[in-house]
Structures are given as C-alpha cells and as structure tokens.
Amino acid sequence: MNKTVNINLAGIFFHIDEDAYLKLQRYLDAIKRSFTDSQGRDEIIADIEARIAELFSEKIKDERQVIGINEVEEVITVMGQPEDYRIDEEIFEDEPQADHQRSKTSKQLFRDPTNSYVGGVSSGLGHYLGIESIWVRLAWILFTIFSSGAFILIYIAFWIFVEEAKTTADFLAMKGEAVNISNIEKKIKEGFDGVASSVKNVDYQKYGSKVKSSSATFFDALGDVLLFLLKFFVKLVGVLFIIIAGATLIGLFVGLFTIGTFGFMDTPWVEYMEVGSHPDVPMWLISILVFFAVGIPFFFLFIVGLKILIKNLKSIGSVAKFGLLGVWILSLIGITILGIRQATLEAYDAEVISEQNTVLPITQNDTLKIKMKGDSRYVKSLRHHNDYNIKRAPNGGRVIVIQDIEVYLKASEKDSTVAITIEKKAEGRSYDEAEKRAKNLKYAYTVEDKSVILDGYAIADYASKYRDQEVRVILTLPEGITVFADDNTANFNNSWKYDDYITIEGMEEKYVTLINGELKCDECKDNEDDWDTNEENEDDHDIQIKKEFNLKIDEEGVELNNEPVKVKIDENGIEIKTEN
C-alpha cells in the first residue's frame, strides 16, 4: 500500500502517490542543478513547473484522482531529461543541436502582446500562418476598406475570443515549438538577452517602446470594456434562451397532461376533441408527438442557455443527444403522416337530396308562412352557426347538434303549388364516406295550416363525427303567392340573389308577394308613401302664401303688391316690412 502525498505545483493541488512523488522530486532537483549558473534560473524553473502542472491537469479526469508513477514518466518523456540539455555554450556554440530539439509541434493560435499595436491579433495570426505580421496588418487594412468596415467586427471577435500568450509555454505553442525544458530555457534566455540589448540601444527605441506601451494600454482598456459589454450581451441572450425555452417546455408539459389524457380519463371537452376535425387517432398520441417535435428543440435551447450562464456545465452525453435526435425525427415523421391523413379526411364533398320537390298543400292563392322551430333539449337559441354542439339524446346516447341550416326561396312560373327540397351536405375521406355521412344527418319539418315549420337544427350520430355537415332547405314558390317569414328566420334566410333564387332578407315580419320572379312588399311601400306624405305636409306648413298678395322678386329687390318691401330672415322666422 503506497502513501498519498498532496503537492502544490504552480499553484495547483494534486494527489500523488509516494513513489511517483519521489521520482518527480528527483526530476525537479536534477533540473535545478542543471540550471545552477544559468541566467533567469528561477523563471525557467517556474515555467517548467507550470508546464508540468498543465500536463498533469490534462491527464486527470477528476480532482480526487491520484497521479501515479506512469503519469510522471509520461510527463518526463514530454519534457525531456535534464542531462540532455546541459550544454556548454562556449564549447558547442557552433554545433547543431539534437534532432529532438528541432522537432516542431502543431501551432496554437494566441494573441502576441510582445509585438502588438492594438490587440496582438495580427502578430498572432502571423505566427500561426508562418508569415510576417506586417503582411497580416496590411491585409486587415485592405479587407476593412473593401468590406466597408465589416472586417473591424471580425478583428474585434478575434481580439475577444483568442487568448493572449502569457506564459513561456504559450509563446512556444504559438510558434509551434515543443514545450520542453530546452525550449523553455532558450525562450527565457532570449528574453533576458533582449532586455540587455535594449538597454544598450539608443534612446529613440526606448521612447518608441513607451509610445507603443501607452497605445497598448489604451487598447487593452478598450478591449476590456468591449469584452465586458459582449459578455453582458451573451449572458442576456442566455437568460432569454432559458426563459423562452422554459416557458415553452412548461406549456408542453401542461398540454401533455391535460389534452394528452384524452382517451384515458373523462376530461372536459374530450367529446368535442373526439368528434372535431382531427385524424382518427388517439388524442394522447397526437399530444406525445407534438410534445417531442416541439419540446426537444426547446430543450436543447434551454441547455445552450445554461451553458452560456454556467461555466463547466457537464454535457448530457452523446448517447442522449443522438437518442433525442432520433426521437425528434420520428416525431416529425409521425406528424407529417397525420397531417396527410388530416388533409384526406375532408378531400371529398357529397350532397344528398333526401326530399326533392315534395309538393305541399299550399297554392299560389294562399299565404305561406315560414317559421323556424327549436328544441330545448338540443338548441338554446335559434341562430345559424357553422359549428356544432354535443348533447344527450332521450335514450341517453350522445348526438351531434348542427345549426348550419339555410333557407332558400326559389321562384317558379310553371308550378301553382309550393314545393320543398331538402339537401344535405358532408365531407369525407372518400365520396362514399361523405355520402354516407350526409345520409345519416337527421332533419325534419312540419306543415300546419298553410305554415311550414322548419327545424333550426340537424342531428348527426356521435360516431359520424363532425365533418362540416349542413342542410339546405329550398322552397319553390309559385307566381302570385304571398309569403310571411317569421322574425326567427332572419338568421337562416339566404341573402344572395342568383339563378332562380330570391331573397326575403330584410322583409321578415312583412307580407310580400311574388310578382314577376321578385318579392314585392306592399306594406313596405305604403310606409314609404306615408313618410313622403308627412314630409310634404310639413313643407306645406312651413311656407303659406295667400292669393291676394302679389310677390315679385328680381335683381332690383322684393316688391309686395307693387310696393318695395324689406325682408328679414333669421332664427325667429321671416319678417316683411313696407315703407308705408
């Protein structure tokens, strides 16, 4: 049984077993001895420890994992042995280095703050692409000009999302060099040499560096502000995603456990949903398909919002993602199939004439009265509707009550009696199905003492379902007949004149006569004449002229009985004065 040791490496805590710890400690001690007289020894060792900590972090999967001797040996292989790089610079200055020192690794994109004028994006891209940074800067300028400034946004995006090279390991990775002991030492020594040479240089470089540093500080501050605003906007988008997706998912859950329970339990409006215009499939199946088809995209939108707000949010896993994707595709296929079935449910119309030109005992010399009749069991008010209601029949069964009833009047010069035709209409997946549904529609009327009493509703079986059933009542009228339509027919009367059809709309509760194919209302005309007569009488009372007066009006003025007069007209009336 090995002991476990807790170590702090470059500010990061690791659990490491005793054997691995001893090996790592011997390795670090050897590195320290190899750089005893080196310039920048402490910085070199700190960067090496930071690189080792980074490699350890890549190998462990959780914080409680213990680093073993295998992990330490793998890190040493990457970093290299200290004795391989103890090079006497005075002796081996001109000799080529070993092949493993020249080995390159894949480059990583960083912003280069050591060679930056704004954000170091151009310099970083230059290292990544292997070209001089000046050409990248010229390309940015040209792209910005030709794109009317659009490339400024792309530059800002690079500035915000590309990390800045801070450590020696970052600079080595930016240039594609292996991050090992040799390169870390070389890089840090180059930095010290650069500082020493800059001290010996002339003053204009010093002042240029100050100007460059000042501009970099300004742009860094500007970048921080833009980065804050972008982060705030991104967080706001994440909150909106969560709110929208959450509200949608809650609504879908409520719908699933309300509408989706139809067929399993007796819930309100279940009867209306069953007989309404939807495919002949269980309602719970439709609810589940809609839930998955709409809910899965919003679920992923909810996850995206969480990832925007919460760092290091664990993924739901590839199995769950592909599983949900498969369910979503199957739901879309199911909804498509049901949509096609729904389209075919009402693809055909069928009209059935249950009674055609049935002669009624009413002649052209009689007065035909038309009236609608309701039933308190089925109809609350006599009004025309294009929808339906579900009621209980006297035997306890359920029926569909339809109030889509229309009354048409038709003029005939050949017949001398009134005739009635009942047309029933319905829709279906096929013509036979529509015809069967129309035949099963029950409608009745009665004739009592020259009066036709029409039902204001029709009855369909519950099993027939609602497929836009309607009834048309056509009354064929002989020439010269007088018609009186009750006021309760107003909502059922046809309002269009076409072919041989006429309309009584607006003349309910009036006696009208069919003359020359049109309904004439003598009663209405008498009322109009009385109105005109009253207006004429009022005019007669307003102006009265006596015969003994001789009134003359011309451009010279007004004369009454050959004498000039003055006429005054105001709100009090007309005043006439003579000079005498």
C-alpha positions in Angstrom: 0.0 0.0 0.0 1.5 3.3 -1.1 1.1 6.6 0.7 -0.6 9.5 -1.0 1.0 13.0 -0.9 -0.6 16.3 -1.6 1.6 18.7 -3.5 1.2 22.3 -4.8 2.7 22.6 -8.2 2.4 26.1 -9.8 -0.5 26.9 -7.6 -2.4 23.8 -8.4 -3.0 21.0 -5.9 -2.5 17.4 -6.9 -2.8 14.0 -5.2 0.2 11.9 -6.0 1.4 8.5 -4.6 4.7 8.4 -2.7 6.8 6.6 -5.4 5.6 9.0 -8.1 6.3 11.9 -5.8 9.9 10.8 -5.1 10.5 10.4 -8.8 9.1 13.8 -9.6 11.1 15.4 -6.8 14.3 13.8 -8.1 13.5 15.1 -11.6 12.9 18.7 -10.5 16.0 18.6 -8.3 18.0 17.5 -11.4 16.5 20.4 -13.4 17.5 22.8 -10.7 21.1 21.5 -10.6 21.3 21.8 -14.4 20.5 25.5 -14.3 22.6 26.4 -11.3 24.6 29.1 -13.1 22.0 30.0 -15.7 20.6 33.4 -16.1 16.9 33.6 -15.2 17.1 30.3 -13.3 14.1 30.9 -11.1 11.8 32.0 -14.0 12.9 28.9 -16.0 12.1 26.5 -13.2 8.7 28.3 -12.5 7.8 27.9 -16.2 8.8 24.2 -16.2 6.7 23.5 -13.1 3.8 25.3 -14.7 4.1 23.2 -17.8 4.3 20.0 -15.7 1.2 21.1 -13.8 -0.6 21.7 -17.1 0.3 18.2 -18.4 -0.9 16.6 -15.1 -4.2 18.5 -15.4 -4.7 17.1 -18.9 -4.2 13.5 -17.6 -6.5 13.6 -14.6 -10.3 13.3 -15.0 -11.5 14.5 -11.6 -10.0 16.2 -8.6 -9.8 13.1 -6.5 -7.7 11.1 -9.0 -4.2 10.2 -7.7 -1.2 10.7 -10.0 0.9 7.5 -10.3 4.4 6.8 -11.5 3.1 6.1 -15.1 1.8 9.7 -15.4 5.1 11.1 -14.0 7.1 9.1 -16.6 4.9 10.3 -19.4 5.4 13.9 -18.4 9.2 13.4 -18.2 9.1 11.9 -21.7 7.4 15.0 -23.0 9.6 17.5 -21.1 12.9 15.6 -21.7 15.7 14.6 -19.3 17.7 17.5 -17.7 21.1 16.0 -18.6 20.1 16.0 -22.3 20.2 19.8 -22.3 23.2 20.7 -20.2 25.1 22.4 -23.0 28.3 24.4 -22.5 27.5 27.3 -24.7 31.2 28.2 -25.2 32.1 24.7 -26.5 29.0 23.8 -28.5 28.1 27.2 -29.7 28.5 26.3 -33.4 27.4 22.7 -33.3 24.0 21.7 -34.4 21.5 20.6 -31.7 20.0 17.2 -31.5 17.1 16.3 -33.8 14.6 16.1 -30.9 15.4 19.8 -30.1 14.3 20.9 -33.6 11.1 18.9 -33.5 8.0 21.0 -34.0 4.5 20.6 -32.7 1.2 21.8 -34.1 0.8 25.5 -33.7 -1.8 27.1 -31.5 -3.4 30.5 -32.1 -2.7 33.1 -29.5 -2.5 36.9 -29.5 1.1 38.1 -29.3 1.3 41.0 -26.8 5.0 41.5 -27.3 4.5 42.6 -30.9 1.2 44.3 -30.9 -0.2 47.7 -31.8 -3.8 47.1 -30.9 -4.6 43.7 -29.6 -1.8 41.4 -30.9 -4.2 39.7 -33.4 -2.1 40.3 -36.5 1.1 39.2 -34.8 -0.5 36.0 -33.5 -2.0 35.2 -36.9 1.4 35.8 -38.5 3.0 33.2 -36.2 0.1 30.8 -36.8 0.2 31.2 -40.6 4.0 31.4 -40.8 4.2 34.9 -42.4 5.4 38.3 -41.3 2.9 40.2 -39.1 3.2 43.3 -41.3 1.6 41.5 -44.2 -1.3 40.4 -42.0 -1.8 44.0 -40.8 -1.9 45.2 -44.4 -4.4 42.5 -45.3 -6.6 43.7 -42.4 -6.5 47.2 -43.6 -7.4 46.2 -47.2 -10.2 43.9 -46.1 -11.6 46.6 -43.9 -11.6 49.1 -46.7 -13.2 46.8 -49.3 -15.8 45.5 -46.9 -16.8 48.9 -45.8 -15.6 48.3 -42.2 -17.1 44.9 -41.7 -13.7 43.3 -41.0 -13.4 45.5 -37.9 -16.0 43.4 -36.3 -14.1 40.2 -37.3 -10.9 41.7 -35.8 -12.8 42.5 -32.5 -14.1 38.9 -32.5 -10.5 37.6 -32.7 -9.4 40.1 -30.1 -12.2 38.9 -27.7 -12.2 35.1 -28.3 -8.5 34.4 -28.9 -6.4 34.1 -25.7 -3.4 36.2 -25.2 0.0 34.4 -24.8 1.2 35.0 -21.3 3.4 32.1 -20.2 6.6 30.8 -21.9 4.6 27.7 -22.8 2.0 29.8 -24.6 4.7 31.6 -26.6 6.3 28.3 -27.6 3.0 26.7 -28.6 2.2 29.9 -30.6 5.3 29.4 -32.7 4.8 25.6 -32.9 7.8 24.7 -30.8 7.8 21.8 -28.3 7.2 22.9 -24.8 10.1 21.2 -23.0 13.0 22.1 -20.8 15.3 23.1 -23.6 12.9 25.4 -25.4 11.7 26.9 -22.1 15.3 27.7 -21.2 16.1 29.0 -24.6 13.0 31.3 -24.7 13.6 32.8 -21.3 17.3 33.4 -22.1 16.2 35.1 -25.3 14.0 37.4 -23.2 16.9 38.3 -20.9 19.2 38.9 -23.9 16.6 41.1 -25.5 16.3 43.2 -22.3 20.1 43.5 -22.1 20.4 44.6 -25.7 17.5 47.1 -25.4 19.4 48.8 -22.6 22.4 49.3 -24.8 20.3 50.6 -27.7 19.9 54.3 -28.4 17.2 56.4 -26.8 14.7 56.5 -29.7 13.9 52.8 -29.3 13.2 53.5 -25.6 10.8 56.3 -26.4 9.2 54.2 -29.2 8.6 51.4 -26.7 6.9 53.8 -24.4 4.6 55.1 -27.1 3.8 51.5 -28.1 3.2 50.5 -24.5 0.9 53.5 -24.0 -1.2 52.7 -27.1 -1.3 49.0 -26.0 -2.6 50.1 -22.6 -5.3 52.2 -24.1 -6.4 49.5 -26.5 -6.3 46.9 -23.7 -8.6 49.0 -21.6 -10.9 49.5 -24.7 -10.8 45.7 -25.2 -11.8 45.1 -21.6 -14.8 47.4 -22.0 -15.8 45.7 -25.2 -15.3 42.3 -23.7 -17.5 43.2 -20.7 -20.3 44.5 -23.0 -20.1 41.4 -25.1 -20.1 39.1 -22.1 -23.1 41.0 -20.7 -24.9 40.7 -24.1 -24.1 37.0 -24.3 -25.4 36.4 -20.7 -28.6 38.3 -21.6 -29.1 36.1 -24.6 -28.6 33.1 -22.3 -31.2 34.3 -19.9 -33.7 34.9 -22.8 -33.0 31.4 -24.1 -33.7 29.9 -20.7 -36.9 31.9 -20.2 -38.3 31.2 -23.7 -37.4 27.5 -23.6 -38.5 27.0 -20.0 -41.9 28.6 -20.6 -42.4 26.5 -23.8 -41.5 23.3 -22.0 -43.8 24.1 -19.1 -46.7 24.7 -21.6 -46.0 21.5 -23.4 -46.0 19.5 -20.1 -49.3 21.1 -19.1 -50.7 20.3 -22.6 -49.4 16.7 -22.4 -51.1 16.0 -19.0 -54.4 17.7 -20.0 -55.1 17.2 -23.7 -52.8 14.1 -23.7 -55.0 12.4 -21.1 -58.0 12.3 -23.5 -58.9 8.7 -24.0 -57.6 7.6 -20.6 -59.9 9.6 -18.4 -63.1 11.6 -18.7 -61.8 15.2 -19.0 -63.7 18.3 -20.1 -64.1 18.9 -23.8 -62.9 15.4 -24.6 -66.1 14.8 -26.6 -65.5 17.9 -28.7 -62.0 16.9 -29.4 -63.1 13.4 -30.4 -65.7 14.5 -32.9 -63.7 17.5 -34.2 -61.7 17.8 -37.4 -58.6 15.8 -36.5 -57.3 12.4 -37.7 -58.9 9.3 -36.4 -56.1 8.5 -33.9 -56.0 8.7 -30.2 -55.5 12.3 -28.9 -52.8 11.2 -26.5 -50.7 10.0 -29.4 -51.0 13.4 -31.1 -50.1 15.1 -27.8 -46.9 13.0 -27.4 -45.8 13.6 -31.0 -46.3 17.3 -30.7 -44.5 17.3 -27.3 -41.4 15.7 -28.7 -41.4 17.5 -32.0 -41.6 20.9 -30.3 -40.1 20.2 -26.9 -36.8 18.6 -28.0 -35.5 21.7 -29.9 -36.5 23.9 -27.0 -34.8 21.5 -24.6 -31.5 22.0 -26.4 -32.1 25.7 -26.5 -32.5 25.5 -22.7 -29.2 23.6 -22.4 -27.5 26.3 -24.6 -28.8 29.0 -22.3 -27.5 27.1 -19.2 -24.1 26.7 -20.9 -23.9 30.4 -21.6 -24.6 31.2 -17.9 -22.8 28.4 -16.2 -19.2 27.5 -16.8 -18.0 23.9 -16.9 -21.6 22.6 -17.3 -21.4 18.9 -17.9 -22.6 17.6 -21.2 -25.7 15.3 -21.3 -23.6 12.9 -23.4 -23.5 11.8 -27.0 -25.9 8.9 -26.4 -28.6 11.2 -25.0 -28.1 13.7 -27.8 -28.4 11.2 -30.6 -31.3 9.5 -28.8 -33.2 12.7 -28.6 -32.4 13.5 -32.2 -33.8 10.1 -33.3 -37.0 10.7 -31.3 -37.4 14.1 -32.8 -37.0 12.8 -36.3 -39.6 10.1 -35.6 -42.0 12.6 -34.2 -41.7 14.8 -37.3 -42.4 11.8 -39.5 -45.4 10.9 -37.4 -46.8 14.4 -37.5 -46.3 14.5 -41.3 -48.2 11.3 -41.7 -51.1 12.5 -39.5 -51.1 15.8 -41.5 -51.5 13.9 -44.7 -54.3 11.9 -43.2 -56.0 15.1 -42.0 -55.8 16.5 -45.5 -57.6 13.5 -46.9 -60.3 13.5 -44.2 -62.1 16.4 -46.0 -60.9 15.7 -49.5 -64.4 14.9 -50.9 -67.8 16.7 -50.6 -71.1 14.9 -51.1 -74.6 16.3 -51.4 -77.6 14.1 -50.7 -81.2 15.1 -51.6 -83.5 13.4 -49.1 -86.6 15.1 -50.5 -86.8 16.7 -53.9 -89.7 19.0 -55.0 -92.1 17.5 -52.5 -95.5 19.2 -53.1 -97.0 21.0 -50.1 -100.8 21.7 -49.8 -100.2 25.4 -50.3 -101.3 27.1 -53.6 -100.5 30.4 -55.1 -103.7 31.9 -53.8 -102.7 31.1 -50.2 -100.5 33.0 -47.8 -97.4 30.9 -47.0 -96.0 31.4 -43.5 -92.4 30.3 -42.8 -91.2 29.7 -39.2 -88.2 28.0 -37.5 -88.6 25.7 -34.6 -86.1 24.7 -31.8 -85.9 22.1 -29.1 -84.9 22.9 -25.6 -83.0 19.7 -25.3 -80.8 20.5 -28.3 -80.9 24.2 -29.0 -80.7 27.1 -26.7 -81.3 29.9 -29.3 -82.5 29.8 -32.9 -79.4 31.2 -34.7 -77.4 30.0 -37.6 -74.0 28.6 -36.6 -71.2 26.9 -38.6 -70.0 24.8 -35.6 -71.6 22.1 -33.5 -72.7 21.0 -30.0 -72.8 17.7 -28.3 -76.0 16.8 -26.5 -77.6 13.8 -24.8 -80.5 12.1 -26.7 -83.6 10.9 -24.9 -82.2 7.4 -24.9 -79.1 8.6 -23.1 -76.7 8.4 -26.0 -74.7 11.3 -27.4 -75.5 13.1 -30.6 -74.0 16.0 -32.6 -76.3 19.0 -32.9 -75.6 21.1 -36.0 -77.2 24.5 -36.6 -75.8 25.1 -40.1 -79.3 25.4 -41.7 -80.0 27.7 -44.6 -83.4 28.5 -46.1 -83.5 29.3 -49.9 -86.5 30.7 -51.8 -86.9 29.9 -55.5 -89.3 31.4 -58.0 -91.2 29.2 -60.4 -93.6 30.3 -63.2 -94.7 26.8 -64.0 -96.0 25.5 -60.7 -99.1 26.5 -58.9 -98.2 25.0 -55.5 -95.3 25.2 -53.1 -92.7 22.5 -53.2 -89.9 21.8 -50.8 -86.4 20.2 -51.3 -84.0 19.1 -48.5 -80.3 19.0 -49.4 -77.8 17.5 -47.0 -74.0 18.0 -47.3 -71.0 16.5 -45.6 -67.3 15.8 -46.2 -65.2 12.6 -46.0 -62.0 10.8 -46.9 -63.9 9.4 -50.0 -67.1 10.2 -51.8 -68.8 7.1 -50.4 -67.9 8.1 -46.9 -69.1 11.7 -47.4 -72.3 10.4 -48.9 -73.0 8.0 -46.1 -72.3 10.8 -43.5 -74.7 13.1 -45.3 -77.5 10.5 -45.4 -77.2 9.8 -41.7 -77.9 13.5 -41.0 -81.4 13.8 -39.5 -83.6 16.8 -40.3 -87.3 17.4 -40.1 -90.1 19.9 -40.8 -93.9 20.1 -40.5 -96.7 21.7 -42.4 -99.6 23.1 -40.3 -102.4 25.2 -41.8 -100.5 26.8 -44.7 -97.4 27.2 -42.5 -94.1 25.5 -43.0 -92.3 25.0 -39.7 -88.6 24.1 -40.2 -86.3 22.7 -37.6 -83.5 25.1 -36.7 -81.0 22.2 -36.2 -80.0 18.9 -37.5 -78.9 15.7 -35.7 -75.8 13.5 -36.5 -74.7 10.3 -34.8 -71.8 10.7 -32.4 -69.9 8.1 -34.3 -70.2 10.0 -37.6 -68.1 12.8 -36.1 -68.2 16.4 -37.3 -67.2 16.9 -40.9 -68.8 20.2 -41.9 -72.3 18.8 -42.2 -75.0 21.3 -43.3 -78.6 21.4 -44.5 -80.2 23.5 -47.3 -84.0 23.9 -47.3 -85.3 25.1 -50.8 -88.9 26.3 -51.0 -90.1 26.7 -54.6 -92.8 29.4 -54.8 -95.5 29.8 -57.5 -96.1 33.2 -59.1 -98.5 35.4 -57.1 -98.2 33.7 -53.7 -98.0 35.8 -50.6 -95.2 35.0 -48.1 -94.8 35.9 -44.5 -91.5 35.0 -42.8 -91.3 34.9 -39.1 -88.7 37.0 -37.4 -86.8 33.9 -36.1 -85.9 33.0 -39.8 -83.7 36.1 -40.2 -80.5 34.2 -39.3 -81.3 31.3 -41.6 -82.6 33.1 -44.7 -80.3 33.2 -47.8 -79.2 36.7 -48.6 -78.0 36.3 -52.2 -79.9 36.5 -55.5 -78.6 34.2 -58.2 -80.1 31.9 -60.8 -83.7 31.4 -59.8 -83.1 32.1 -56.1 -84.6 35.2 -54.5 -84.2 36.6 -51.0 -86.6 37.7 -48.3 -83.8 39.1 -46.1 -84.8 42.4 -44.5 -88.5 41.8 -45.1 -89.2 39.4 -42.3 -92.4 40.0 -40.4 -93.9 41.6 -43.6 -96.3 40.3 -46.2 -94.6 40.1 -49.5 -95.9 38.9 -52.9 -94.0 37.1 -55.6 -94.5 39.2 -58.8 -92.5 38.5 -62.0 -90.0 36.5 -60.1 -89.4 39.1 -57.3 -90.8 39.5 -53.9 -92.7 42.8 -53.6 -93.6 44.4 -50.3 -96.8 46.5 -50.5 -96.7 47.1 -46.8 -93.2 48.5 -47.0 -94.2 50.7 -49.9 -97.2 52.1 -48.0 -94.9 53.1 -45.2 -92.6 54.8 -47.6 -95.5 56.7 -49.1 -96.7 57.8 -45.6 -93.2 59.0 -44.9 -93.1 61.1 -48.1 -96.6 62.5 -47.4 -95.7 63.6 -44.0 -92.7 65.4 -45.3 -94.8 67.2 -47.9 -97.3 68.2 -45.2 -94.5 69.6 -43.1 -93.4 71.7 -46.1 -96.9 73.0 -46.6 -97.0 74.3 -43.0 -93.6 75.9 -43.3 -94.5 78.2 -46.3 -98.0 79.7 -46.8 -98.7 82.3 -49.5 -102.2 84.0 -49.7 -103.7 84.6 -53.1 -104.4 88.3 -52.5 -100.6 89.0 -52.2 -98.6 89.9 -55.4 -95.0 89.0 -54.6 -92.2 89.9 -57.0 -88.6 89.1 -56.6 -85.9 90.2 -59.1 -82.4 91.8 -59.3 -83.9 95.2 -58.2 -85.3 93.7 -54.9 -88.5 92.5 -53.5 -92.0 94.0 -54.2 -95.2 93.2 -52.5 -98.4 94.5 -54.2 -96.2 96.7 -56.4 -94.6 98.3 -53.3 -90.9 97.8 -52.2 -90.6 95.8 -49.1 -87.7 94.8 -46.7 -87.3 91.1 -46.0 -85.5 89.9 -42.8 -84.9 86.1 -42.3 -83.4 84.8 -39.0 -84.0 82.1 -36.4 -87.2 83.8 -35.4 -88.7 83.4 -38.9 -89.4 85.8 -41.8 -90.2 89.5 -41.3 -91.5 91.7 -44.2 -91.9 95.5 -43.8 -93.2 98.1 -46.3 -92.1 101.7 -46.5 -95.6 102.9 -45.8 
